[in-house]
Amino acid sequence: MALLEVNDLHTSFFTDAGEVKAVDGVSFRLDHGKVLGIVGESGSGKSVTAYSVMQILAFKNSVRKMFTPFEVNRPFSVNQQR
């Protein structure tokens, strides 16, 4: 069973110049007891991918256009109050 599975993730930012596709169709799976590393060039979407998965994008004009299916089996909630 996957601890985290992300399929076909799309995240866009809407600017005055139009839509900027920061993440376009990213998929990955993290199984229990495994390690996943996301690598890429500067500006390739690594941080936006992570922020999208954690649902903590700070930009008001960002939209996760497609995020299905998203399955997380975790002992805590991302929205948990501290």
N, C-alpha and C positions, 0 to 999 in steps of 0.2 A: 504494500500500500504506500502510495506517495505521501510524504509529509507536506509537500507543496507542489501543485501542478498549475502551470499557467499556459494557456493555449490561445494563440492569436491575439496577443495584447496590442492594442493601438492607443496611443496617447498623442493628442494634438494640442497645439497652442494657437489661439486666434489673436492675430495682431492687426494693426491698421493695414498692413500690406497683404493680409490674407492668412490662410491656414498654414502652420508649420507642423509637419509630421515629425515629431521627435522620436516616436517608437512606432514601427509599422510592421506588425505581424510577428512579434517575438513569442516563442514558445519554449518552455523548458520544464523539467520535472526534477524534483529533489526527493530522493528516497530516504527513509529513516536510516541513520547511521552513515550517510554519505556526505560529502562536501561538494559544494558547487561554487565555482569561480566564474565570474563574469568579467571578461577582459575586452578591451577595445581601445581605439584611438580616442583622443580628447574630442568630446562633442559627439560621440557615437551613440549616446543614449543610455549608458550604464546607470547613472544616477536617476534619470527619469524612470527607467524600468523599475528600479528598487522603490522609488517613491510611489509609483503607481501601484505596485504590489502591496505596499504598506498603507495605501490610501492616505498619504500625507502630503500630496502636492500642495505647495504654498501659493501657486498662481491661481488667481480668481478666474482667469479666462482659459483654463485647461479643461479638457474633457477626455475621459477615458471612453473612447467611442465603442470599443468592443472588448470584452473581458470575459470570454466564456469558453469552456467552463472554468471556474475558479474554485478550487477545492483546497481548503486548508484544514489540517487536523492539528490543532495546537492547544496547549493547556491554558492559554490566556487570550484575552481579546485585545486587538490592536487599539480599540477605543477605550481601554481600561483606564479609569481614573487613578491618579497617584495620590 
